[in-house]
Amino acid sequence: PAATALPSTDLASLGLAPQPATPSAQDRQLAFLNQTPDKRTVSPDRVAAPASANVLQAGAVISAALITGIRSDLPGQITAQVTENVYDSPTGKILLVPQGTRVIGQYDSGVGFGQRRVLLVWNRMIFPNGRSIVLERQPGADAEGYAGLEDGVDYHWGELFKAAALSTLLSVGAESGSSSGESDIVRALRNGASNSISQTGQQIVQRQLNIAPTLTIRPGFPVRVIVTRDLVLEPYGG
């Protein structure tokens, strides 16, 4: 009789296919060292003149202080006020951004567990004379220049401990009340109820673990606007 062909085994469908190796830190370092070298010796770019005499060039820093506070539970807008006069970049003599100028921005409310800093950007600057300029999402930093702001952090440990205590009480209550003389049906019902109560307690704890920390920045906190693109402004004359 003819031999019966055995069905081929698809290892990938069974989840048994070999997984690609994850590169180690040393592999990544070797790859960095072995990158193709750039053999160009002359840059094609040339020195460019300032766009204007009244320019605030990239790299300039505008000092300000928050007027509105930040709480990361919900997204929102923020307002800050410039605390020091800012002069042009080429000469440092022309007043471009006077003290008292308002800066409007927004912050990122997406916070991961362990995060301590709030990311923010600036969208518009309004001068005391009513004129304004769009900032196109210039990044915000703290007084030392680090990206984002760090002030208060609430990890909600109290709620987590309460959930853990409730889960423990539910588990203890589910395990108590057993009797050696109970029937199989009663024992099965009790085990089912015990498992259900235990899972409920675990879900309560897991829900608390999924709550992101709340980051708060108080009004008056010092902040910086980091200029990343040349801003052509006007001499401020009040």
C-alpha positions as CSV (number, residue, x, y, z in Angstrom):
1,P,0.0,0.0,0.0
2,A,1.1,3.6,-0.8
3,A,2.6,5.4,2.1
4,T,0.4,8.0,3.7
5,A,2.0,11.5,3.5
6,L,2.2,13.1,6.9
7,P,1.0,16.7,7.2
8,S,3.8,19.2,7.4
9,T,4.1,21.0,10.7
10,D,3.9,24.8,10.5
11,L,6.1,25.9,13.4
12,A,5.1,29.6,12.9
13,S,1.4,28.8,13.4
14,L,2.3,26.9,16.6
15,G,4.3,29.8,17.9
16,L,7.5,27.6,17.8
17,A,9.3,29.5,15.1
18,P,12.7,30.8,16.2
19,Q,12.5,34.4,17.3
20,P,15.0,37.0,16.0
21,A,17.8,37.7,18.5
22,T,17.5,40.9,20.4
23,P,20.7,43.0,19.9
24,S,22.6,43.5,23.0
25,A,24.1,46.8,24.2
26,Q,27.5,45.7,23.0
27,D,26.0,44.8,19.5
28,R,24.6,48.3,19.3
29,Q,27.9,49.9,20.3
30,L,29.8,47.8,17.7
31,A,27.2,48.8,15.0
32,F,27.8,52.5,16.0
33,L,31.6,52.1,15.6
34,N,31.2,50.3,12.3
35,Q,28.9,52.8,10.6
36,T,29.9,53.9,7.1
37,P,32.2,57.0,7.5
38,D,31.2,60.3,6.0
39,K,34.1,61.1,3.6
40,R,33.0,64.7,2.9
41,T,35.7,67.2,4.1
42,V,34.0,70.4,3.0
43,S,30.6,71.5,4.1
44,P,28.3,72.7,1.3
45,D,26.8,75.4,3.6
46,R,28.0,79.0,3.8
47,V,27.8,81.7,6.4
48,A,24.5,83.6,6.1
49,A,23.9,87.2,7.2
50,P,21.3,87.8,9.9
51,A,17.7,87.9,8.5
52,S,17.3,91.3,10.1
53,A,18.9,93.7,12.5
54,N,15.9,93.0,14.8
55,V,16.4,89.3,15.0
56,L,16.3,87.0,18.0
57,Q,18.3,84.0,16.7
58,A,18.0,80.3,17.6
59,G,19.6,79.5,20.9
60,A,18.3,82.6,22.6
61,V,16.5,82.1,25.9
62,I,13.4,84.1,27.1
63,S,13.0,84.1,30.9
64,A,9.4,84.0,32.2
65,A,7.3,82.9,35.1
66,L,4.0,81.0,35.0
67,I,0.8,82.9,35.6
68,T,-1.4,79.8,35.4
69,G,-0.6,76.6,37.2
70,I,-0.4,73.1,35.6
71,R,-2.1,69.9,36.6
72,S,-1.6,66.9,34.3
73,D,-4.9,65.2,35.0
74,L,-6.3,67.0,32.0
75,P,-4.8,68.9,29.0
76,G,-4.9,72.6,29.0
77,Q,-3.4,76.0,28.1
78,I,-0.8,77.9,30.0
79,T,0.2,81.5,30.3
80,A,3.5,83.0,31.4
81,Q,4.9,86.5,31.7
82,V,8.4,87.5,30.6
83,T,10.4,88.6,33.6
84,E,13.5,90.1,31.9
85,N,14.0,92.4,28.8
86,V,15.3,90.5,25.8
87,Y,17.5,92.3,23.2
88,D,18.5,91.5,19.6
89,S,21.1,88.7,19.0
90,P,23.6,90.6,16.7
91,T,24.3,93.6,19.0
92,G,22.4,93.1,22.2
93,K,21.3,96.7,22.2
94,I,17.8,96.7,20.6
95,L,14.9,95.9,22.9
96,L,12.7,93.3,21.2
97,V,10.8,91.5,24.0
98,P,10.1,93.8,27.0
99,Q,9.4,92.6,30.5
100,G,5.7,92.0,30.9
101,T,5.2,90.3,27.5
102,R,2.7,87.4,27.8
103,V,3.6,84.0,26.4
104,I,0.8,81.5,25.6
105,G,1.4,77.7,25.4
106,Q,0.1,74.3,26.2
107,Y,1.4,71.2,28.1
108,D,1.3,67.5,27.4
109,S,-1.1,65.7,29.8
110,G,0.1,62.2,28.8
111,V,2.1,61.0,31.8
112,G,3.8,57.6,32.2
113,F,4.4,55.9,35.5
114,G,7.7,57.2,37.0
115,Q,7.6,60.4,35.0
116,R,8.3,63.6,37.0
117,R,8.5,66.3,34.3
118,V,5.7,68.1,32.3
119,L,6.5,68.7,28.7
120,L,5.3,72.0,27.3
121,V,5.5,74.2,24.2
122,W,4.9,77.9,23.4
123,N,2.6,78.9,20.6
124,R,2.2,82.7,20.8
125,M,3.8,85.8,22.3
126,I,1.8,89.0,23.0
127,F,3.6,92.3,23.6
128,P,2.4,94.9,26.1
129,N,1.4,97.2,23.1
130,G,-1.0,94.5,21.8
131,R,1.1,93.3,18.9
132,S,1.9,89.6,18.8
133,I,3.8,86.8,17.0
134,V,3.2,83.1,16.5
135,L,6.0,81.0,18.1
136,E,5.3,77.7,16.3
137,R,5.6,75.4,19.3
138,Q,8.9,76.6,20.7
139,P,9.9,74.2,23.5
140,G,9.7,75.1,27.2
141,A,12.4,74.4,29.8
142,D,13.1,75.1,33.4
143,A,15.5,77.7,34.8
144,E,18.5,75.4,34.2
145,G,17.5,74.6,30.6
146,Y,16.3,71.0,31.2
147,A,13.3,70.2,28.9
148,G,10.0,70.4,30.7
149,L,9.2,71.4,34.3
150,E,9.3,69.5,37.5
151,D,7.6,70.5,40.7
152,G,5.0,68.4,42.5
153,V,4.3,64.7,41.9
154,D,1.4,62.7,43.3
155,Y,1.8,58.9,42.7
156,H,-1.6,58.2,44.4
157,W,0.0,55.8,46.9
158,G,-2.8,56.3,49.4
159,E,-5.4,55.0,46.9
160,L,-3.2,52.1,46.0
161,F,-2.7,51.0,49.6
162,K,-6.4,51.3,50.2
163,A,-7.1,49.1,47.1
164,A,-4.5,46.5,48.3
165,A,-6.0,46.4,51.8
166,L,-9.5,45.9,50.3
167,S,-8.2,43.1,48.1
168,T,-6.6,41.4,51.1
169,L,-9.9,41.7,53.1
170,L,-11.8,40.2,50.2
171,S,-9.4,37.3,49.8
172,V,-9.4,36.6,53.6
173,G,-13.2,36.7,53.6
174,A,-13.4,34.4,50.7
175,E,-11.2,31.8,52.3
176,S,-12.9,31.8,55.6
177,G,-16.1,30.0,56.5
178,S,-15.0,26.6,55.2
179,S,-16.2,23.4,56.9
180,S,-14.9,19.9,56.8
181,G,-18.5,18.5,56.7
182,E,-19.8,20.5,53.8
183,S,-21.1,18.7,50.7
184,D,-19.4,18.7,47.3
185,I,-22.0,21.1,45.9
186,V,-21.5,23.6,48.8
187,R,-17.8,23.3,48.4
188,A,-17.9,24.0,44.7
189,L,-20.2,27.0,45.2
190,R,-17.9,28.3,47.9
191,N,-14.8,27.8,45.7
192,G,-16.4,29.6,42.8
193,A,-17.4,32.5,45.0
194,S,-13.9,32.6,46.5
195,N,-12.3,32.8,43.1
196,S,-14.7,35.5,41.9
197,I,-14.0,37.7,45.0
198,S,-10.3,37.2,44.7
199,Q,-10.3,38.2,41.1
200,T,-12.4,41.3,41.9
201,G,-9.8,42.3,44.5
202,Q,-6.9,41.9,42.0
203,Q,-8.8,43.9,39.4
204,I,-9.2,46.7,41.9
205,V,-5.5,46.8,42.6
206,Q,-4.6,46.6,38.9
207,R,-6.9,49.5,38.2
208,Q,-5.1,51.6,40.7
209,L,-1.7,50.6,39.3
210,N,-2.9,51.9,35.9
211,I,-3.6,55.4,37.2
212,A,-0.8,57.7,36.0
213,P,0.8,60.0,38.5
214,T,-0.4,63.6,38.7
215,L,2.2,66.3,38.0
216,T,1.5,69.8,39.2
217,I,3.4,73.1,38.6
218,R,2.5,76.0,40.8
219,P,1.8,79.5,39.5
220,G,4.9,81.7,39.6
221,F,7.2,78.8,38.7
222,P,10.2,80.0,36.6
223,V,10.2,78.9,33.0
224,R,12.2,79.5,29.9
225,V,11.3,79.8,26.2
226,I,14.0,78.2,24.1
227,V,14.2,79.8,20.7
228,T,14.8,77.2,18.1
229,R,14.1,79.3,15.0
230,D,15.2,82.9,14.2
231,L,12.4,85.3,15.1
232,V,12.4,88.6,13.2
233,L,10.7,91.1,15.6
234,E,10.3,94.9,15.9
235,P,12.1,97.3,18.1
236,Y,9.8,97.8,21.1
237,G,8.9,101.4,21.7
238,G,5.9,101.0,24.0
